[in-house]
C-alpha cells in the first residue's frame, strides 16, 4: 500500500449564486500580468452552456484526457511520436476566439476629445493588438442564458437527451440552470503532466498540487491540449504555460486559497485525502460505469490502523493524518458519497468533487391561490427539470445511479429537516425519505451542519505544509518531489 496525501476540494453547487467573486479574487492575485489577460484560473460557467473555453468538453475536437485501448491507458492526444510531429503545429489547441479577445477601453478618447455636440465614446481596444475591436465574447458570456439556442443548446452534455427531452428542456416555463465553478482539478492521473514533452509539469509529492516549472517549460503547449478541462494556459508574453497553483503560498502559511477564502456562498470545502498511489492506473482503467465507485475506493480510510501505519511508513506526517481525519472532503466524497467528480470518463481522477444541485422545489397552487409544497419529492426525480441523464453526463460518465443516490441523500436531508423544523411534512414521510436515502438521523444532522452551519475552520481543514522542516534537514525539495511524485503515468510509462 503506497499511501500518499492529496489536497482535495468539494464545491456544493446547491449554494453557488454565480457572483464570480472567486474569479475576481483569483484574477486580482495571480493573472493581472501581461500575457495573462485572457486567463481565468477560476471561472464560473452557466450550465447548460458551452463553457470556457468554448466547447472545452468536446474531446473529439481537443483530444484531452485518457482513453482505454486494448485494456491499457493511453493519452487521447496521441503517441509520443505524433506529439513530436505536431510540436510546431498543434491542431488540437483552442484558439483565442475559443477563449475571448481581452480588451480595455480607449479612455484617452474621453479625456482628449475636443468640444462638440456629440458625446465622446471610449471604444473597446484589444489588449493584445492595441487595435479597435468589436466585443463578441467573454469568459462568462453565456451567464444565465439557459434556453439560449446559441449557448445552452450547444452544450455537449445535451447529446445524451432525445429530441423530445431537448424540446421540453428549452420550453420557456421549464427553463432552469445552475452555476459550475471550475479550477484546476489537481488530478491524481493528470494528462497534462503526461503530455508535456519537456517534463515541466509535476505533482508535488507532499500534497499533490500540480505545478508548472517555469524554468523547464519550453512553451510547446501540449499540456493545453492534454488537459481535458482546459485549465492550462499559454502566456503569450513569457512563452510559458501557466495554471492554477491552488494558492500554495497561502496554503503553506495556513491560509485557504483566495477563491475559497472569498466565496460568498460558502460553497467550497478543502481538506486532505489519503490514497493508494499503486492503484492509480488500475482505477483509471475501469469501465465507465465503475469509475465513480472505483475513485471512491481509491481513497483510504484515515481512521484505519493499517492505513495509518502505511502512511507513517511512507513519510506522511502525523499532523497531516490528523487533518485527513477532520477533512470535510472525505465526508462528502467517501463517507456520505454525495460529491461526484466532473467528467470521470476522462480518467484523470480529478480531485475536485461536486455536490450536484438539488432540483427546483416543485409546488402547486391550491384553491386559495397559495403555493402547496409537494411532499412526494422522489417521484420528481423521474420528471426533473434538469434531467438525471444530463447530470450523469457531467458527473458520473453517464451512469445515473451515483447521481440518483446523491440526490436521494440531498432530498432526504431536506425533507427530514423540514419535517423537524417547519412541521408541514409528516414525520412518517421524513422517516421514509431517510430510509430511502440510507441515512441515519445522526448523519443527517452532520450533513446539515457541514452544509449550512459550519464555520470557516470546519470547511477549510488546511494541512501543515512542513516544507520548512524539509529545508532545515537539507532535503533537495525538487528531488523530493520527483522521487515522491504521485504515481501518475510519465513518458516512459505510458506504453506509447
C-alpha positions in Angstrom: 0.0 0.0 0.0 1.6 3.2 -1.2 -0.2 5.8 0.8 0.0 9.4 -0.3 -1.7 12.6 0.8 -3.6 14.8 -1.6 -5.3 18.2 -1.0 -8.8 17.9 -2.5 -11.8 20.1 -2.8 -15.6 19.9 -2.8 -17.9 22.5 -4.4 -21.5 22.4 -3.2 -23.4 23.6 -6.3 -26.7 24.0 -4.4 -25.1 27.0 -2.7 -23.4 28.7 -5.7 -25.1 32.0 -6.6 -22.9 32.8 -9.6 -21.4 36.0 -8.2 -17.9 35.5 -9.7 -16.3 36.8 -6.5 -14.0 33.7 -6.6 -12.9 34.5 -10.2 -12.1 38.1 -9.3 -10.1 37.2 -6.2 -8.0 34.8 -8.3 -7.7 37.2 -11.2 -6.5 40.1 -9.0 -4.0 37.9 -7.2 -2.4 35.8 -10.0 -3.3 36.8 -13.5 -3.0 40.6 -13.8 0.3 40.5 -15.7 0.9 40.9 -19.5 0.1 37.6 -21.3 -2.5 36.6 -18.7 -5.3 38.9 -19.7 -7.4 36.0 -21.0 -6.5 33.6 -18.3 -9.2 32.7 -15.7 -7.7 30.1 -13.5 -11.1 30.2 -11.7 -14.2 30.7 -13.8 -17.9 30.2 -13.2 -20.0 28.7 -16.0 -23.7 28.5 -16.5 -25.0 25.0 -17.3 -26.4 24.2 -19.7 -23.8 26.1 -21.7 -20.8 25.8 -23.8 -18.3 26.6 -21.1 -14.9 28.3 -21.2 -13.1 28.0 -23.5 -16.0 27.3 -25.9 -16.9 23.6 -26.1 -13.9 22.5 -24.0 -15.9 19.3 -23.2 -15.8 18.2 -26.8 -12.8 15.8 -26.6 -13.4 14.7 -30.2 -12.2 18.2 -31.1 -9.5 18.7 -28.4 -8.4 15.1 -27.6 -7.8 15.8 -23.9 -7.6 13.2 -21.2 -7.0 9.4 -21.4 -8.7 6.6 -23.3 -8.7 2.8 -22.9 -7.1 1.0 -25.9 -6.7 -2.8 -25.7 -7.2 -2.5 -21.9 -4.4 0.0 -21.4 -4.5 3.7 -20.7 -3.3 5.9 -23.5 -3.3 9.7 -24.0 -6.2 10.6 -26.3 -3.8 13.3 -27.7 -1.8 10.5 -29.3 1.5 8.8 -29.1 4.9 10.3 -28.2 5.8 10.2 -31.9 2.7 12.0 -33.1 3.2 14.7 -30.4 6.7 15.3 -31.6 5.5 15.6 -35.2 2.9 18.2 -34.2 5.1 20.0 -31.8 5.5 23.0 -34.1 1.8 23.0 -35.2 -0.7 21.5 -32.7 -4.1 21.2 -34.3 -5.8 20.4 -31.0 -5.4 23.8 -29.4 -8.2 26.2 -28.6 -7.9 29.4 -30.5 -8.0 32.9 -28.9 -11.6 33.1 -30.2 -12.5 30.0 -28.2 -11.4 31.9 -25.1 -12.1 35.5 -25.9 -10.2 38.6 -27.1 -9.3 40.5 -23.9 -9.9 44.3 -24.2 -9.8 47.6 -22.5 -11.2 50.9 -23.4 -9.7 54.0 -25.1 -10.2 56.2 -22.1 -8.0 58.9 -23.7 -10.7 59.4 -26.3 -12.9 60.8 -23.5 -10.2 63.0 -22.0 -8.7 64.4 -25.2 -11.9 64.7 -27.2 -12.5 68.2 -28.5 -15.6 70.2 -27.5 -18.6 69.2 -29.7 -22.2 68.4 -29.9 -21.8 64.7 -29.6 -20.9 62.7 -26.5 -17.4 61.1 -26.9 -17.2 57.3 -26.5 -14.4 55.1 -25.2 -14.2 52.4 -27.8 -13.1 48.9 -26.9 -9.4 48.3 -27.7 -7.7 44.9 -27.9 -5.2 44.3 -25.1 -3.1 42.2 -27.4 -3.0 44.1 -30.7 -3.9 47.5 -29.5 -6.5 48.0 -32.3 -10.1 48.9 -32.1 -12.4 45.8 -31.9 -16.0 44.7 -31.6 -16.8 42.7 -28.4 -18.3 39.4 -29.3 -17.4 37.1 -26.5 -16.1 36.9 -22.9 -15.2 34.5 -20.1 -18.8 34.4 -18.8 -20.6 35.5 -22.0 -23.4 32.9 -21.6 -24.2 33.8 -18.0 -27.8 32.9 -17.1 -28.7 32.1 -20.7 -30.4 28.8 -20.1 -32.6 28.0 -23.2 -30.4 30.1 -25.5 -30.2 28.5 -29.0 -26.6 29.7 -29.2 -25.1 28.7 -25.9 -27.2 26.3 -23.9 -28.3 24.4 -27.0 -24.7 23.7 -27.9 -23.8 22.1 -24.6 -22.1 18.7 -25.5 -23.8 17.1 -22.5 -27.2 17.6 -24.1 -26.3 14.9 -26.7 -27.4 12.2 -24.3 -31.1 13.6 -24.4 -33.5 12.6 -27.1 -35.3 15.2 -29.2 -38.4 15.3 -27.0 -36.4 15.8 -23.9 -34.4 18.5 -25.5 -37.6 20.2 -26.7 -39.1 20.2 -23.2 -35.8 21.3 -21.7 -35.9 24.5 -23.7 -39.6 25.4 -23.2 -39.9 28.8 -21.5 -41.8 27.5 -18.5 -39.2 24.8 -18.0 -36.0 26.9 -18.2 -33.6 26.2 -15.4 -29.9 26.4 -15.0 -27.1 26.2 -12.4 -23.6 27.5 -11.9 -20.5 25.4 -12.3 -17.3 26.9 -10.8 -14.1 25.4 -12.1 -10.5 25.5 -11.2 -7.6 23.0 -11.9 -8.6 19.6 -10.5 -5.1 18.7 -9.5 -5.8 15.2 -10.7 -4.2 12.0 -9.4 -3.6 10.9 -13.0 -3.1 14.3 -14.8 -2.9 14.0 -18.6 -1.3 17.5 -18.8 1.7 16.0 -16.9 1.9 13.0 -19.3 1.5 15.2 -22.4 4.4 17.6 -21.5 7.4 16.8 -23.7 9.8 18.7 -21.5 8.7 17.3 -18.2 7.9 20.8 -16.9 4.6 19.9 -15.1 4.8 17.8 -12.0 2.8 16.9 -8.9 4.2 17.9 -5.5 4.8 14.8 -3.5 3.7 16.2 -0.2 0.3 17.4 -1.2 -0.4 16.5 -4.9 -0.7 20.1 -6.1 0.1 20.2 -9.9 2.6 22.9 -10.8 4.5 24.1 -13.9 8.2 24.7 -13.7 8.8 28.0 -15.5 12.5 27.1 -15.9 11.8 23.8 -17.7 8.7 24.9 -19.8 9.5 25.3 -23.5 6.1 26.6 -24.5 5.1 23.5 -26.6 1.5 23.8 -25.4 0.9 20.0 -25.5 -0.3 20.4 -21.9 -3.1 22.7 -23.0 -4.4 20.0 -25.4 -3.7 17.2 -23.0 -5.8 18.7 -20.2 -9.5 17.9 -20.9 -10.6 20.6 -18.6 -8.5 23.3 -20.4 -7.1 24.6 -17.2 -3.6 25.1 -18.5 -3.0 28.4 -20.3 -0.2 29.8 -22.6 1.3 33.1 -21.6 2.0 34.8 -24.9 4.3 37.4 -23.2 6.6 34.9 -21.4 6.2 31.9 -23.8 5.4 29.7 -20.8 2.5 27.6 -19.6 0.6 28.7 -16.5 -2.2 27.3 -14.4 -3.9 27.3 -11.1 -1.4 26.6 -8.3 -4.1 26.2 -5.6 -2.6 29.2 -3.9 0.2 27.0 -2.4 2.0 30.0 -0.9 -1.2 30.7 1.1 -1.7 27.0 2.0 1.9 26.8 3.2 1.1 29.6 5.7 -2.2 28.1 6.8 -4.4 30.2 4.7 -7.2 29.0 2.3 -6.8 29.6 -1.5 -8.1 33.0 -2.5 -11.1 31.7 -4.4 -12.2 29.7 -1.4 -11.5 32.4 1.1 -13.6 34.9 -0.8 -16.5 32.6 -1.7 -19.7 34.4 -0.9 -22.0 31.4 -0.9 -19.6 29.3 1.2 -19.8 26.5 -1.3 -16.2 25.5 -1.1 -14.6 22.9 1.1 -10.9 21.9 1.3 -9.2 19.0 3.0 -6.8 16.1 2.8 -7.5 12.7 1.3 -5.3 9.7 1.6 -5.0 7.4 -1.4 -3.1 4.3 -2.6 -0.7 5.5 -5.4 -0.1 1.9 -6.6 -3.7 1.6 -7.7 -3.9 4.8 -9.8 -3.6 3.0 -13.2 -5.9 0.2 -12.2 -8.5 2.7 -11.0 -8.3 4.9 -14.1 -8.6 1.8 -16.3 -12.0 0.7 -15.0 -15.1 0.8 -17.3 -17.1 4.0 -17.4 -19.9 2.6 -15.3 -17.4 1.8 -12.5 -15.3 4.9 -12.5 -17.0 6.8 -9.7 -17.1 3.9 -7.3 -13.5 3.0 -8.2 -12.3 6.5 -7.5 -14.0 6.5 -4.1 -12.5 3.1 -3.3 -9.0 4.5 -4.1 -9.5 6.9 -1.2 -8.3 5.4 2.0 -9.9 5.5 5.5 -7.7 7.8 7.6 -9.1 6.1 10.8 -8.0 2.6 9.7 -5.0 1.4 11.6 -3.3 -0.3 8.6 -3.7 2.8 6.6 -2.1 4.9 9.4 0.8 2.5 9.7 1.4 2.5 5.9 1.1 6.3 5.8 3.7 6.8 8.6 6.0 4.3 6.9 5.7 6.3 3.7 6.6 9.6 5.4 3.2 11.1 5.8 3.4 13.3 8.9 1.1 12.7 11.9 -0.3 16.2 11.6 -1.3 15.5 8.0 -3.0 12.3 9.1 -4.9 14.3 11.8 -6.0 16.8 9.1 -7.2 13.9 6.9 -9.4 12.6 9.8 -11.0 16.1 10.0 -11.3 16.5 6.3 -14.8 17.7 5.1 -13.9 16.4 1.6 -13.6 12.9 3.0 -17.0 13.2 4.5 -18.7 14.4 1.3 -16.9 12.1 -1.1 -16.2 8.8 0.8 -18.4 8.7 4.0 -21.6 10.3 2.7 -21.0 9.6 -1.0 -22.7 12.8 -2.1 -19.9 14.6 -4.1 -19.0 13.5 -7.6 -16.1 14.1 -10.0 -16.5 16.2 -13.1 -16.3 14.0 -16.2 -14.7 11.0 -14.7 -14.7 9.3 -18.2 -11.6 11.4 -19.0 -9.8 9.2 -16.5 -7.6 11.8 -14.9 -9.0 11.0 -11.4 -9.8 14.7 -10.6 -9.5 15.8 -7.0 -12.3 18.4 -7.2 -15.7 17.0 -6.5 -19.2 18.5 -6.8 -22.3 18.1 -4.8 -24.9 18.2 -7.6 -27.5 21.0 -7.5 -30.8 19.9 -6.0 -33.9 20.0 -8.2 -36.0 23.1 -8.1 -38.7 22.8 -5.4 -41.9 21.9 -7.1 -45.2 23.5 -5.9 -48.8 23.8 -6.9 -51.4 26.4 -6.4 -54.4 25.5 -4.2 -57.9 26.9 -4.5 -57.0 29.8 -2.2 -54.1 30.8 -4.5 -51.4 29.7 -2.2 -48.5 27.5 -3.1 -48.5 24.0 -1.7 -45.3 22.1 -1.5 -45.3 18.6 -3.0 -44.1 16.1 -0.5 -43.6 13.2 -2.9 -40.1 14.5 -3.8 -38.7 11.3 -5.0 -41.2 11.0 -7.9 -39.8 14.3 -9.2 -36.5 12.6 -10.0 -38.3 10.9 -12.9 -39.5 14.2 -14.3 -36.7 16.5 -13.2 -36.4 19.9 -15.0 -32.7 19.1 -15.0 -32.7 15.6 -16.4 -30.8 13.0 -14.4 -29.3 11.8 -17.7 -27.8 15.3 -18.2 -26.4 15.4 -14.7 -25.0 11.8 -15.2 -23.2 13.0 -18.3 -21.5 15.7 -16.3 -20.7 13.9 -13.0 -20.7 10.1 -13.5 -19.7 9.1 -17.0 -23.3 8.5 -17.9 -24.1 6.2 -15.0 -27.3 7.5 -13.4 -27.1 5.5 -10.2 -24.5 7.7 -8.4 -26.4 10.9 -9.2 -29.7 9.4 -8.1 -28.0 8.2 -4.8 -26.6 11.7 -4.2 -30.0 13.3 -4.9 -31.8 10.9 -2.5 -29.4 12.0 0.2 -29.9 15.7 -0.5 -33.7 15.3 -0.6 -33.6 13.1 2.5 -31.9 15.8 4.5 -34.2 18.5 3.2 -37.4 16.5 3.9 -36.2 15.4 7.4 -35.2 18.9 8.5 -38.3 20.4 7.1 -40.5 17.9 9.0 -38.4 18.6 12.1 -38.4 22.5 11.9 -41.4 23.6 9.9 -43.7 20.6 10.6 -45.6 20.8 7.3 -44.4 17.3 6.3 -45.4 14.3 8.4 -42.5 12.7 10.2 -43.5 9.4 8.7 -42.7 10.8 5.3 -39.4 12.1 6.6 -38.5 8.7 8.0 -39.3 7.1 4.7 -37.1 9.6 2.9 -34.3 9.0 5.4 -34.6 5.2 4.8 -34.6 5.7 1.0 -31.5 7.8 1.3 -29.8 5.2 3.5 -29.1 7.8 6.2 -29.3 7.9 9.9 -30.6 10.9 12.0 -27.0 11.5 13.2 -25.7 11.6 9.6 -28.5 14.0 8.6 -27.6 16.3 11.4 -23.9 16.1 10.4 -24.7 16.8 6.7 -27.0 19.7 7.6 -24.3 21.2 9.9 -21.5 21.0 7.4 -23.7 22.3 4.6 -25.5 25.1 6.4 -23.8 26.0 9.7 -20.2 25.0 9.6 -17.6 27.8 10.2 -14.5 28.5 8.2 -12.2 26.2 10.1 -14.6 23.3 9.6 -14.9 23.9 5.8 -11.2 24.6 5.3 -9.1 22.0 7.1 -5.6 23.0 5.8 -2.8 20.6 6.5 0.6 21.8 7.7 3.0 22.2 4.8 6.1 21.1 6.7 8.3 22.4 3.9 10.5 24.4 6.4 11.4 21.2 8.2 12.5 19.6 4.9 14.7 22.6 4.0 16.2 22.6 7.5 17.1 19.0 7.1 18.9 19.7 3.9 16.4 17.9 1.7 16.5 18.8 -2.0 12.8 19.7 -2.4 12.8 19.3 -6.2 14.4 15.9 -6.0 12.0 15.1 -3.1 9.0 16.0 -5.2 10.2 13.9 -8.2 11.1 10.9 -6.0 7.8 11.0 -4.2 5.7 12.0 -7.2 2.1 10.9 -7.2 2.3 7.7 -9.3 0.8 9.1 -12.4 2.0 7.9 -15.8 5.1 9.6 -17.1 6.6 9.5 -20.6 8.4 6.1 -20.3 5.4 4.5 -18.5 2.7 5.4 -21.0 3.3 2.4 -23.3 3.3 4.6 -26.4 
